[in-house]
Amino acid sequence: MANITKRGSESNLPMMRDFFNMGSFFDDKWLSHFQHSMPAVNISEDEKEYNLELVVPGFKRDDIKIKVDDDMLTISAEKRTETEEKKKREYTRREYGYSGFTRSFHLPDNVKDDSIQAHFEDGVLEIKLPKSQTQVKASKEVPIN
């Protein structure tokens, strides 16, 4: 019983105390990295199609890839940036940057996989998933207009 310590009391093993502090593991700070690296999505549906709208600021049309394979829609983007500051033709500082994401959605059986369309404008990617009475599967890369 002598080994049990009260919360907030000094301990000889502060690393272990921090490790077992599960309350901070599930706070907003821990999840913020993943929330910022995943684009926000709105999904809507009408009688003709499903619509996905993803907010992807900072990416260009050519940075984004959309693939459908075995009823799985995968949207990914990758962007590399490089800035340079030169002094006497030698680098005094050179920075590389990378950002990207991958997000996948399992498609319902009534989606016509071969007729998926995508449109990108002002940092918003809109994907139209037409419905079909019969199941139509396809494996392809979806072009972005």
Stockholm file with secondary structure:
# STOCKHOLM 1.0

chainA/1-145         MANITKRGSESNLPMMRDFFNMGSFFDDKWLSHFQHSMPAVNISEDEKEYNLELVVPGFKRDDIKIKVDDDMLTISAEKRTETEEKKKREYTRREYGYSGFTRSFHLPDNVKDDSIQAHFEDGVLEIKLPKSQTQVKASKEVPIN
#=GR chainA/1-145 SS CTTCCCTTSCCSCHHHHHHTCHHHHTSHHHHHHHHHHSCCEEEEECSSEEEEEEECTTCCGGGEEEEEETTEEEEEEEEEEEEEEEETTEEEEEEEEEEEEEEEEECCTTBBGGGCEEEEETTEEEEEEEBCSSCBCCCEECCBC
#=GC SS_cons         CTTCCCTTSCCSCHHHHHHTCHHHHTSHHHHHHHHHHSCCEEEEECSSEEEEEEECTTCCGGGEEEEEETTEEEEEEEEEEEEEEEETTEEEEEEEEEEEEEEEEECCTTBBGGGCEEEEETTEEEEEEEBCSSCBCCCEECCBC
//
